């Protein structure tokens, strides 16, 4: 019996909040089209990352040392990117340019791949990312073995 009364009170409070809500009284917010299907419903594609971004990246190669860099990364909107990077790896200067493919899923996650000459052995790098702020930013994680490194890219 008590649960029924609690549920009745809760549903009444929710109904009252909906009636008194400023959104209900004034209509949808100006950017409501981005959220028509609810929170997290934004859809992305390759063109969601297009143009140039400033990227700050930092982390550690386990057993070797720290890495920090700043880059200009340019996405072509069709699945290719190019990066010009300046940084430090275990205290030593790094300056390099590389290119590779990227993939964007409709849920705004994705990945990029490239060949790296960082360290003694050239190797393939795989980075996972999520696009945020309607494509104006992305968060990236170096997802290769032996690395703990992340970055944030912001549209220029």
Phi, psi and omega per residue, in radians:
X1 nan -0.768 -3.139
X2 -1.100 -0.680 3.137
X3 -1.102 -0.700 3.129
X4 -1.081 -0.764 3.116
X5 -1.119 -0.718 3.135
X6 -1.106 -0.793 3.128
X7 -1.102 -0.690 3.114
X8 -1.118 -0.785 3.102
X9 -1.099 -0.733 3.136
X10 -1.109 -0.802 3.140
X11 -1.156 -0.596 3.080
X12 -1.150 -0.724 3.126
X13 -1.132 -0.700 3.133
X14 -1.149 -0.757 3.124
X15 -1.093 -0.728 3.127
X16 -1.138 -0.705 3.124
X17 -1.112 -0.660 3.131
X18 -1.143 -0.695 -3.139
X19 -1.216 -0.692 -3.084
X20 -1.500 -0.148 -3.086
X21 -1.093 2.387 3.105
X22 -1.066 -0.562 3.130
X23 -1.162 -0.748 3.137
X24 -1.152 -0.625 -3.084
X25 -1.348 -0.564 -3.034
X26 -1.935 -0.081 -3.116
X27 1.685 3.131 -3.073
X28 -1.195 2.680 3.082
X29 -1.146 2.749 -3.106
X30 -0.950 -0.569 -3.109
X31 -1.794 0.435 -3.083
X32 -1.099 -0.416 -3.139
X33 -1.046 -0.477 3.126
X34 -1.276 -0.280 -3.052
X35 -2.211 0.420 -3.074
X36 -1.024 -0.651 -3.101
X37 -1.620 0.155 3.111
X38 1.851 2.952 -3.137
X39 -1.025 2.463 3.092
X40 1.359 0.218 -3.069
X41 -1.611 -0.015 -3.132
X42 -1.002 2.424 3.120
X43 -1.938 2.478 -3.114
X44 -2.145 2.873 3.071
X45 -2.599 -3.134 3.116
X46 -0.938 -0.644 -3.100
X47 -1.289 -0.135 3.064
X48 -1.155 -0.471 2.991
X49 -1.924 1.795 -3.135
X50 -2.578 2.324 -3.109
X51 1.774 -2.905 -3.041
X52 -1.784 2.533 3.138
X53 -2.314 2.535 2.935
X54 -1.544 2.289 -3.069
X55 -2.140 2.177 3.004
X56 -1.840 2.208 -3.031
X57 -2.354 2.382 3.115
X58 -2.713 2.692 3.132
X59 2.966 -2.700 -3.057
X60 -2.484 2.422 2.898
X61 -1.579 1.991 -3.063
X62 -0.968 2.234 3.112
X63 1.427 -0.070 -3.136
X64 -2.040 -0.967 3.131
X65 2.674 -3.090 -3.059
X66 -1.347 2.735 3.061
X67 -2.388 2.378 3.048
X68 -2.541 2.431 3.125
X69 -2.674 2.840 2.934
X70 -2.183 2.537 -3.059
X71 -2.523 2.778 2.874
X72 -1.935 2.025 3.136
X73 -2.001 2.281 -3.109
X74 -2.071 2.166 3.101
X75 -1.771 2.370 -3.109
X76 -1.533 -0.036 -3.141
X77 1.375 0.023 -3.102
X78 -2.247 0.126 3.041
X79 1.964 0.177 3.077
X80 -2.222 2.516 3.082
X81 -2.323 2.770 3.054
X82 -2.347 2.407 -3.112
X83 -2.240 2.376 2.945
X84 -1.993 2.073 -2.978
X85 -2.161 2.458 3.013
X86 -2.260 2.305 -3.118
X87 -2.920 -2.862 3.106
X88 -2.358 2.323 3.072
X89 -2.141 1.944 -3.082
X90 0.936 0.663 3.108
X91 1.554 -0.211 -3.110
X92 -1.646 2.464 -3.117
X93 -1.164 2.536 3.098
X94 -2.289 2.291 2.993
X95 -2.503 2.121 -3.076
X96 -2.714 2.804 3.041
X97 -2.222 2.370 3.095
X98 -2.568 2.840 -3.118
X99 -2.434 2.817 3.116
X100 -3.131 -3.131 3.128
X101 -1.530 2.725 2.969
X102 -2.388 2.684 -3.120
X103 -2.230 2.384 3.070
X104 -2.116 2.206 3.060
X105 -1.532 2.776 -3.098
X106 -1.153 -0.282 3.083
X107 -1.544 0.207 3.071
X108 1.313 0.237 2.957
X109 -1.695 2.899 3.100
X110 -3.123 -2.965 3.121
X111 -2.654 2.820 3.027
X112 -2.356 2.649 -3.135
X113 -2.299 2.574 3.036
X114 -2.825 2.860 3.055
X115 -1.558 2.263 -3.131
X116 -1.946 2.456 3.026
X117 -1.855 0.231 -3.142
X118 -1.299 2.226 -3.083
X119 1.622 -2.969 -3.063
X120 -1.374 -0.586 -3.058
X121 -1.960 2.147 3.014
X122 -1.040 2.456 -3.069
X123 -2.699 2.878 3.084
X124 -1.487 2.425 3.105
X125 -1.985 2.435 3.076
X126 -2.171 2.122 3.104
X127 -2.082 2.315 3.070
X128 -1.728 2.536 -3.138
X129 -2.475 2.894 2.977
X130 -2.329 2.335 -3.140
X131 -1.544 2.312 -3.134
X132 -2.287 2.964 3.068
X133 0.933 0.819 3.085
X134 0.953 0.652 3.080
X135 1.540 0.025 3.131
X136 -1.442 -0.256 3.129
X137 -2.536 2.815 2.955
X138 -2.595 2.655 3.049
X139 -1.921 2.379 -3.084
X140 -2.254 2.547 3.106
X141 -2.192 2.195 3.003
X142 -1.248 1.993 -3.018
X143 -1.909 0.650 3.061
X144 -1.761 2.671 -3.139
X145 -1.014 2.424 3.045
X146 1.522 0.013 -3.134
X147 -2.084 2.506 2.951
X148 -2.248 1.694 -3.035
X149 -2.643 2.451 3.134
X150 -2.411 2.858 3.107
X151 -2.661 2.902 3.077
X152 -2.267 2.229 3.067
X153 -1.924 2.352 3.127
X154 -2.181 2.358 -3.109
X155 -1.073 2.393 3.139
X156 -1.521 nan nan
